[in-house]
Amino acid sequence: MTRQRIRILILTGLLSIGGTLVLQLIWLQQAIDLGEREFNDRVFIALTEVVDEIQSMRGDSALVQPVRQQASNFFVANLNDTLHPFLLESLLQESFERAALSVAFDYAIYDCFSDSIVYGGRVGGNHQEDIRPPRFEQDGHYFGIRFPNRRADILMSLDRWILASALQLLVLGTFVFAIVLVLRQKRLSEIQEDFINNMTHEFKTPIASIASGAQLLLRDDVGQDPESRSRYLHLILAENSRMQRQVEKVMDTATLGKAANQIAKAPLSAVDWVQEGTDAFLPQVLQLQGQLNVHLPANAPPKTPNLSGDRTHLDGVLSNLLDNAVRYRGDAPPNLEVTLQMKLGKEPQWILTVSDLGIGIPHGHVKRIFERFHRVPTGDRHDVKGFGLGLHYAKTIVEAHGGHIQCQSQEGEGATFTVQLPAHG
């Protein structure tokens, strides 16, 4: 599947699911508003019936102001005279039952003669100590009804809508997760394709050299000449060894995860590790007419901590960093700076930096160069060989030693790799 099709799939899916979710939320909000309006209408009807019944019981034909909603969960009904609280409670329960209002409520009666709320209580729900509704600045008697759990009751009545919205969110999350997996699989597929192309290119050259050398040895004029025969035999052996090293590198990387858990650590001198590693690499740099400047700590304190690690794998880390600095030098001779220093403190560390003045790394690839098989594209140039395994190997080994490796680079201005390894006394 091409990237364009994946983008279209993602966009279509997000628009479809996102649009459905927006509609679902709009419908849910409309259902909540409708539920609130229906609840308010039932309360108005029930309280109006209570007021009418009280007036009828007293034979009072005087008009009173209608029921009013003072807050989202508080209603007030006016009376012409005081009222016994138990009678009011009984009338409220009967009227609410007829109106299908099975919710808990607080009620209180205001007596204008004493200017006080003479009684307050809760019907249904859990009893609370302080349940008195607020008072209002008005003349005359009135009783107030408050619904403490009104919002929760409305939401409970909309459980199906809420469940549908939750399922819609789950579908959206599942879709996003699936898209992430598809993109990750796409990237792995591209990495695999690049790796196969690189490996094919790497093996193609030695195979062609071996085939050419063998064909030349079959010629009578070459096969009978000891000097030519020896030269071509050495060529075949060298190319065979080169191909064997490539195969071993791939196999080592395949088992790198297990090897990282089986690091054989032993005390070693960090100064000797860097000194010996750079000394071994110096002839290759000089052959290319380059420079390799090494800066090591001089006159270290007697109690300077050593490095604890696997010398073989640490040599591989340093060799990979130096080899990359040489291979990505561009058209100029290699110019390398290697610095080792001790960072003292609560957790002392050895800090190794390997800098070069080569072609550098494009900004978009700096964070990905430690990924397995990742290589920076070089366009039509194929002068830099490799599988994209060296820096991944270095990162794995450094982290297995409890350290950290990072890179700073600008395209055309070289790169600097910094390795931090914990020191041990």
NORRA-V486871 format. One record per residue. N is the residue number from 1. RES is the residue in one letter. PSI is psi in whole degrees, 0 to 359 (NA if undefined). Layout:
N:RES:PSI  N:RES:PSI
This chain:
1:M:129  2:T:163  3:R:324  4:Q:317  5:R:323  6:I:318  7:R:317  8:I:318  9:L:315  10:I:314  11:L:315  12:T:314  13:G:316  14:L:319  15:L:318  16:S:307  17:I:318  18:G:318  19:G:318  20:T:321  21:L:319  22:V:315  23:L:321  24:Q:317  25:L:323  26:I:315  27:W:322  28:L:317  29:Q:320  30:Q:322  31:A:322  32:I:315  33:D:317  34:L:319  35:G:322  36:E:317  37:R:318  38:E:320  39:F:314  40:N:318  41:D:318  42:R:320  43:V:316  44:F:316  45:I:315  46:A:315  47:L:323  48:T:320  49:E:321  50:V:315  51:V:316  52:D:320  53:E:321  54:I:317  55:Q:321  56:S:321  57:M:328  58:R:354  59:G:29  60:D:119  61:S:6  62:A:145  63:L:143  64:V:158  65:Q:149  66:P:173  67:V:139  68:R:147  69:Q:110  70:Q:334  71:A:176  72:S:333  73:N:20  74:F:129  75:F:146  76:V:135  77:A:131  78:N:151  79:L:158  80:N:349  81:D:170  82:T:166  83:L:142  84:H:134  85:P:323  86:F:324  87:L:317  88:L:317  89:E:317  90:S:317  91:L:321  92:L:315  93:Q:316  94:E:316  95:S:320  96:F:325  97:E:320  98:R:329  99:A:5  100:A:43  101:L:83  102:S:66  103:V:156  104:A:146  105:F:153  106:D:147  107:Y:155  108:A:152  109:I:129  110:Y:126  111:D:114  112:C:340  113:F:316  114:S:355  115:D:51  116:S:159  117:I:113  118:V:343  119:Y:144  120:G:141  121:G:169  122:R:138  123:V:119  124:G:161  125:G:192  126:N:139  127:H:139  128:Q:153  129:E:310  130:D:99  131:I:16  132:R:126  133:P:163  134:P:158  135:R:155  136:F:145  137:E:94  138:Q:159  139:D:153  140:G:170  141:H:150  142:Y:163  143:F:147  144:G:146  145:I:129  146:R:138  147:F:98  148:P:331  149:N:32  150:R:311  151:R:316  152:A:322  153:D:320  154:I:317  155:L:322  156:M:327  157:S:346  158:L:31  159:D:326  160:R:319  161:W:316  162:I:318  163:L:319  164:A:320  165:S:319  166:A:319  167:L:324  168:Q:318  169:L:321  170:L:319  171:V:317  172:L:317  173:G:319  174:T:320  175:F:315  176:V:318  177:F:319  178:A:321  179:I:319  180:V:317  181:L:320  182:V:315  183:L:321  184:R:318  185:Q:323  186:K:317  187:R:319  188:L:322  189:S:319  190:E:320  191:I:316  192:Q:319  193:E:317  194:D:320  195:F:317  196:I:318  197:N:316  198:N:316  199:M:320  200:T:318  201:H:321  202:E:320  203:F:337  204:K:319  205:T:308  206:P:325  207:I:317  208:A:322  209:S:318  210:I:317  211:A:318  212:S:317  213:G:320  214:A:321  215:Q:323  216:L:324  217:L:335  218:L:343  219:R:141  220:D:321  221:D:337  222:V:316  223:G:334  224:Q:350  225:D:112  226:P:320  227:E:315  228:S:320  229:R:318  230:S:320  231:R:316  232:Y:330  233:L:318  234:H:324  235:L:316  236:I:316  237:L:320  238:A:316  239:E:326  240:N:319  241:S:322  242:R:315  243:M:325  244:Q:321  245:R:323  246:Q:318  247:V:318  248:E:324  249:K:318  250:V:316  251:M:321  252:D:320  253:T:325  254:A:329  255:T:16  256:L:323  257:G:317  258:K:322  259:A:326  260:A:332  261:N:355  262:Q:35  263:I:128  264:A:91  265:K:144  266:A:150  267:P:137  268:L:162  269:S:122  270:A:324  271:V:315  272:D:322  273:W:312  274:V:319  275:Q:312  276:E:323  277:G:319  278:T:326  279:D:320  280:A:333  281:F:345  282:L:316  283:P:322  284:Q:322  285:V:316  286:L:326  287:Q:330  288:L:11  289:Q:37  290:G:189  291:Q:143  292:L:102  293:N:126  294:V:130  295:H:112  296:L:151  297:P:129  298:A:146  299:N:53  300:A:146  301:P:151  302:P:327  303:K:23  304:T:128  305:P:148  306:N:184  307:L:135  308:S:117  309:G:181  310:D:110  311:R:322  312:T:312  313:H:324  314:L:323  315:D:322  316:G:323  317:V:310  318:L:319  319:S:319  320:N:318  321:L:317  322:L:319  323:D:319  324:N:321  325:A:326  326:V:315  327:R:327  328:Y:38  329:R:343  330:G:218  331:D:354  332:A:160  333:P:151  334:P:142  335:N:103  336:L:144  337:E:121  338:V:125  339:T:134  340:L:129  341:Q:158  342:M:132  343:K:104  344:L:163  345:G:197  346:K:322  347:E:88  348:P:147  349:Q:148  350:W:132  351:I:118  352:L:128  353:T:135  354:V:113  355:S:150  356:D:168  357:L:38  358:G:211  359:I:347  360:G:182  361:I:131  362:P:148  363:H:321  364:G:349  365:H:354  366:V:318  367:K:348  368:R:357  369:I:342  370:F:0  371:E:149  372:R:133  373:F:0  374:H:130  375:R:144  376:V:127  377:P:139  378:T:16  379:G:230  380:D:356  381:R:133  382:H:31  383:D:345  384:V:114  385:K:163  386:G:168  387:F:355  388:G:34  389:L:339  390:G:310  391:L:328  392:H:319  393:Y:314  394:A:316  395:K:317  396:T:317  397:I:317  398:V:315  399:E:328  400:A:337  401:H:7  402:G:18  403:G:195  404:H:142  405:I:140  406:Q:165  407:C:140  408:Q:127  409:S:152  410:Q:137  411:E:128  412:G:356  413:E:15  414:G:186  415:A:154  416:T:121  417:F:131  418:T:125  419:V:125  420:Q:124  421:L:135  422:P:137  423:A:150  424:H:137  425:G:NA
